[in-house]
Amino acid sequence: MSTDSVQCAADKIARVCAAPCGLVALWQDASDVVAGVVPYFWTPCWFTVDPLSLLMTSHYHFGMDEFPNEWLAAEYYEDDVQSVPDVMRSATGISTLHDATDGDPSQSPRWRRNRTLGGDQELIVRLRTRSGETWGALSLYRDEGMPRFTDTEKSFLREISPILAGGARRALLYGQAEEPEYSDSPGLLVLDHNWDVESATPGVDRWMADLPGGKWDRGELPAAVIALAGRVLRSAEDRDHVGEVALSRVLSRSGAWLVLHGACLASTDHQRIAVIVEPAHPSRLYPLLMSAYGLTEREREVTAMVLQGASTSQISAALSVSAYTVQKHLESIFDKTGVRSRRDLVGKVFFHHYEPRFRDNEKRTLADRPLRGGPWPADRRRRTGQ
């Protein structure tokens, strides 16, 4: 495939990821584009993860409505040469089963499972934004007789990985705006070519009213939205920034930081601008660990790093404490959570707080409802929707 064709495919991915759409629609459109550059067997498997814990929150594998229980357990408990969690925690963020086994995957339990569906080769690539947040992974397969994944194909997947990661994040935000789950769920605003409000999700009013420099109750857009829309239009006219999403961080009237995402829509003859507003808060993992296990703030930080695959020395350096102190924290964490090892800790947090989300998202996919990110809500009373 020519260099121009590969670049054209990357541009298509950028446009697909910029438009506000549901996660399943994003994966379907992206799969078609990827197939033109990296041929694969049957269908890809797309995953989303909570960026703070790197634990899986959803999968989309056309033809596999439910991920087998034993396969999901293997991702977190099995000792094998390759797994989705391991690739997401790795230095390179990409791995093939044949490379990991020096060309002989026959001893890998993962390879034997893949063979039951006709797959022989497997490539996993991490979806991480340029700012360093991991939002998912993509698995591609090839059946027996197909050529090995090439360096050119791997290079293409690395190039589009940050774009897909950003697209996954916005698709999850769009789903939350369309069907809010929390009182602070994001809001979506679409402006027409005259910069008039074409549509807005129910939750957007509170965010618009909280943004400074406007009179939303009188139909006047906040200054931050106007500035962001202007940046979006300028980017749309620049061929070097196809599908680029503008970001802005704004201090609200109430004193909370808000993040605005802006993208240009090209589905009609006239340009339209989509703006997503969300609170600038971290993952919901931290309060979950505090409430479910009674972990201290420092134990919570250590646990989050263990979930991400950090070693004792890495935790020690990041938190500016001794390795001995890290070990004492781990002993307390193991005692409070009822586990004996790091692997058991990761497995327990996943199966108690993320597997319910993972399974609920399978049901949502079948019902054509928005998919969710993050752990399963610890307090069901806080939820405003199912």
QUIHU-V756486 format. One record per pair of residues at least 6 apart in sequence whose ideal C-beta (glycine too) atoms are under 7 Angstrom apart, sorted by the first residue. I is the first residue (numbers start at 1). J is the second residue. Records with the same first field share a line. If there is no record, write none. Layout:
I->J / J
This chain:
1->37
6->37 / 156
9->33 / 36 / 37
10->159 / 160
11->242 / 243
12->33
13->30 / 33 / 160 / 163 / 164
14->163 / 242 / 243
15->242 / 243
16->26 / 29 / 30 / 33 / 167
17->26 / 163 / 164 / 166 / 167 / 243
18->243 / 245 / 263
19->263 / 265
20->170 / 174 / 188 / 263 / 274 / 276
21->171 / 174
22->171 / 174 / 175 / 370
23->168 / 171 / 172 / 175 / 371
24->60 / 365 / 371
26->167 / 168 / 171
27->46 / 60
30->164
31->43 / 44
34->44
37->153 / 156
38->140 / 153 / 156 / 157
40->140 / 141 / 142
41->118 / 119 / 141 / 142 / 143 / 146
42->118 / 141
43->61 / 62 / 63
44->138 / 139 / 140
45->59 / 61 / 139
46->59 / 60 / 136 / 138
47->56 / 58 / 59 / 84 / 136 / 137
48->57 / 58 / 135 / 136 / 168 / 172 / 373
49->55 / 56 / 57 / 88 / 134 / 135 / 136
50->57 / 283 / 285 / 373 / 374 / 375
51->133 / 134 / 135 / 283
52->282 / 283 / 285 / 304
53->283 / 285 / 304 / 307 / 308 / 349
54->85 / 88 / 89 / 134 / 307 / 308
55->307 / 349 / 350 / 354
56->84 / 354 / 358
57->354 / 357 / 358 / 361 / 372 / 373 / 374
58->358 / 361 / 371
59->67
60->365
65->362 / 366
66->362
71->113
74->109
75->83 / 84 / 85
76->85 / 346 / 347 / 350
77->343 / 347
78->109
80->108 / 109 / 110
81->100 / 101 / 108
82->95 / 97 / 100 / 110 / 124
84->124 / 137 / 139
87->93 / 94 / 95 / 124 / 126 / 137
88->126 / 134 / 137
89->308 / 309
93->125 / 126 / 128
94->125 / 126 / 154 / 157 / 158
95->124
96->121 / 122 / 123 / 149
97->105 / 108 / 110 / 111 / 121 / 122
98->105 / 121 / 148
101->108
105->111
114->122 / 141
118->143
119->141 / 143
120->142 / 143 / 144
121->141 / 142 / 146 / 148 / 149
122->139 / 141
123->140 / 149
124->137 / 139
125->137 / 138 / 157 / 161
126->134 / 137 / 161
127->134 / 135 / 136 / 137 / 138 / 161 / 164 / 165 / 168
128->134 / 161 / 162 / 165
129->135 / 162 / 165 / 166
130->162
133->165
134->165
135->165 / 168 / 169
136->165 / 168
166->245
170->261 / 276
172->371 / 373
173->186 / 276 / 278
174->188 / 276
175->370 / 371 / 372
176->185 / 186 / 370
177->185 / 186 / 187 / 188 / 201 / 203 / 276
178->201 / 370
179->369 / 370 / 385
180->203 / 384 / 385
181->372 / 383 / 384 / 385
182->382 / 383 / 384
183->384
184->279
185->203
186->276 / 277 / 278
187->201 / 203 / 204 / 207 / 277
188->200 / 201 / 204 / 274 / 276
189->197 / 200 / 204 / 275
190->198 / 199 / 272 / 274
191->197 / 198 / 229 / 272 / 273
192->198 / 270 / 272
193->270 / 271 / 272
195->229
198->272
204->277
207->258 / 277
208->216 / 222
209->216 / 217
210->252 / 253 / 254
211->222 / 224 / 225 / 250 / 252 / 258
212->222 / 223 / 253
213->222 / 223 / 224
214->220 / 221 / 222 / 223
216->222
224->248 / 250 / 260
225->260 / 275
228->246 / 248 / 260 / 262 / 275
229->262 / 273
231->246 / 262
232->246 / 262 / 263 / 264 / 273
233->264 / 271
235->241 / 244 / 246
236->264 / 271
245->261 / 262 / 263
246->262
247->259 / 261
248->260
249->257 / 259 / 280
250->258 / 260
251->257
252->258
256->279
257->280
258->277 / 278 / 279 / 280
259->278 / 280
260->275 / 277
261->275 / 276
262->273 / 275
263->274
264->271 / 273
265->272 / 274
283->374
284->374 / 375
285->304 / 375
286->300
287->378
288->353 / 375 / 378
289->295 / 300 / 303
290->300
291->378
292->378
293->336 / 337
294->336
295->303 / 333 / 336
298->329
299->329 / 332 / 333
301->319
302->315 / 326 / 329 / 330 / 333
303->333
305->315 / 318
306->342 / 345 / 346
307->346 / 349
312->323 / 326 / 327
313->323
315->326
316->322 / 323 / 326
333->345
334->340 / 345
337->345 / 348
339->345 / 348
353->375 / 376
354->375 / 376
356->376
357->372 / 375 / 376
361->371 / 372
364->370 / 371
365->371
377->383
